[in-house]
Amino acid sequence: MRNEVREPAVAYGKSKFTEEEYLQMERLATERHEYYKGEIFAMHGFGDLLAMSGAAENHNEIFSNLFTSIGSQLKGKKCRPYGPDMRLYVAENTLYTYPDISIYCKDPVDREKSDDIAENPTVIIEILSPSTRNYDMGGKFDLYRDISTLKEYILVDSEAVKAYAFRINETGHWELEEYKRAEDTLEIKVLQLSIPLTEIYEGTKLITTG
């Protein structure tokens, strides 16, 4: 995790918070924050992208393309995709975070616990930005691997035509498949989904479609 702590941690004059304190503040906050083992961290990514020419547009286009394709392919099936407003809780290590896209194959919310905290995703997708790349590929993936239901972790680059698919195999080890050519098709195998990279990057300046 990052060592940088921003509001609301500073506002409350301490560096350690209970999960209940975090959730109370987060539900009133105007910006999203992550929580991990008592510490609150400002979410990086989209806000940082705004200062970078074209980066925010790429992120938006990629998210829209992915979410639309996944939603269309899952229509009528039990699994459903959710966007970055879905708060994910990893009970195994206390992480609260907001994946770009998370796919759940059962009701993500335990109504007896809360109506705005999701658990047990099957697939998580993060769109890489310059400020989050190392975290998403390293420390955050380490924390996501504690999720017992997680079968695939997908990373999609916003600066180049490139995607990474981490999948857990039959022996419980994570394997990586990379997609680096415009003619490649990203496979989310656990859900039998296929999305051409040309479709993922449509509308960006990273790819030419015709």
N, C-alpha and C positions, 0 to 999 in steps of 0.2 A: 504494500500500500504506500501511497505518497505520505511524506512526513508533513506536508503543508496543511495547516488547519485554518479555515476561514470562518466567516459567519455561518451559523450562529454560535460556534464555539467561543469565539472571542467575546461576543456580547454577554455571555453568561459567566465570563471570568474564570473558566476552568477548562481543563483539557480532557476530562473523563466524564462520560455520561452513561446512564443506564439506557437500555433499549426503549423503555417507556418514555424517558425524557426526549430522546431523539425523535421518536414518532410524534410526540406532542408538538415539538417544534417544527418538524417536517411538514405536518399537516397544515401549518399556518405559513410556511415559508413560500416566497415567490420564486425561489430557485431550488433545484433538486440537489440533495447532498447524499453521499454514501456514508454508511456507518460500519465500523469494524472494531470489535473488541474495545468498546468504550470511546473510540475516537470518531469525530465527524470530519468528513472531507468534502470540500467543494467539488462538484462534478465538473470535469473538464471535457471539452469536446466542441459542442456546437458554438458556444460563446467564443471560444478561441478561433473557430473557423471563420467567424465574421470578419476578422482582421486580415484574412488571407484571400487574395483574389481568386475567385473560382472555386475555392474549397468548399464553402457552404453550399453553393449551387450543386456541386457534385454529390455532396452528402445527401442533400434533399432528393435529387433525382434517383440516386441509388436506392435510398430508403423507399421511395414511392414505388419504384419498379419492383423491388423485391417483395414488398408488402402486398402489392396488387397481385403479383403472380402467385405468391404462396396462398393468399386468401382465395383466389380463384380455383387453384388446384385442390384446396382442402374443402371447398364448398360441398356440403352434404356429408362430410366425414366428421368423426368425433374430435379430431384435433383442430385447434384454433390458434391463429397468430395474434399477438398483442404487440403494441408499439411501446415507445419509451416512457409512457406515463404509467405503465404497469410496474409497481414496486415489487421487486423480487427479494425474498428472504431466504437465506441459506442457513437453515437451523443448525447444520453441522459445525459452522464456524462463526456465526453471528453476523455475517455480511448482509447488509441491505443495499441494494443497488437498482439501477434502471437499465436493463439491456436495450439496445436499439430495437431488436425484435426477439421475442420469446414465444415458443410454441408449446402449448399444453395439450395433453391428450386426455385430461380429466379436468373437472372443475378446479381452477387454480387457487380458488379462495376457500379457506376453511371458515365458514360463516360463524362457527362457534368461537373462533379466535378473533377474527376481524373481517371487515368487508373491503379492505383496501390493501391487503398484503397477499401476494401470491407465492406459492411454493411448488416445487417438484416439476419443473419444465422438462420436456423431452429434448428440445433443441433450443440453443441460444445463438443468435447472430449479432455480431458487433461490426459496425462500419469503422474501419481504421481511419484515424485522423493523425496529423503530425504530433499532436500533443498526447494522444492516448495510445499510440501504436505499441510502445514497449510495455506499457501496463496491460493492455488487452491481450498481448501475446505471451506475457510472462506472469506477473503476480496475480492478475485477475483470473487467468486460466487456472492457476494453481488453486484458487478459491472455488472456482466453478467445478473443478474436478471432485470436490467433496459432495456434490449433489448426486444422490444415489440414482435418481431417475434420468439424469442427463446422458444422452446417447451420442449427440453430435454437437460440436462447437464450430461455428462457421465464422470466418473473418473475411471481410470484403474490403479491399483497398479503395480509398477515395482519391489516390494520387496516381494510380496506374491500374491497368487492366489485370487484376490479379485477385485470386481468392484462395483461401486455405480452408480445408475441411478436416477437422480432427474427429475421429470416430473411435469409440471404444470397441475393442474386438472381443471375441469369445473368451479370451483368457483374462479380460479385465485391463488390458493395456491400451493406451491411446495411440492410434496410428494417424499419420498425416498424409493427405492427398492434396497436391497443389494444382491450381488451374491458372495458366499464365498466357494462354493464347486466346485471341478474340474468338476463334472458332470453337473453343472449349465449351462444355456444358457443365455447370455446377450441379452436382448430385447431392441431394439430402436423402441418403439411402434409407434411413430408418422410416421415413415417411413416403418413400418412393416418389420423390419430387425431382423434376429436372428443370433447370432454368438456364438457357443459353447466356453466356456472358454478354453477347450483343444485346440481349434484352435487359440485363442488369444495368448496363452502362448506357442504355439509350437515353439521349438527351444531354449527355455530357460531351465534353470536347476530347475525351480520352479514346473515343472509338468512332469509326466511320461506318455507317450502316447503309451503304447503298450509293 
